Amino acid sequence: MTLNCTGIGAEHLRWGSPYEPVLRCGDSVELPFLYEISQQPLSIVFEPNSPQSYVEYMLTVTSNSASAAPMLIANRDAAG
């Protein structure tokens, strides 16, 4: 899973665990998607005390299976 961002203030955007979103734009993470854990919540936020920002982001998920294609999960504008 990778979050790509563009825009004013993109350097202030953080994402990842809802409890501690520390990943930055362009960072990737591998998460298992298992029947027992079929939901993986995540948070996309601006770091505290960030200046006014306008960021477009796209979250892309790919499978490690050779036959799987990339899937667009989110494509949003985030203004803070």
Secondary structure, DSSP 8 states (H G I E B T S, - for coil): -EEEEEEETGGGEEEEETTEEEE-TT-B------STT-----EEEE-TT----EEEEEEEE--SSTT---EEEEEEEEE-
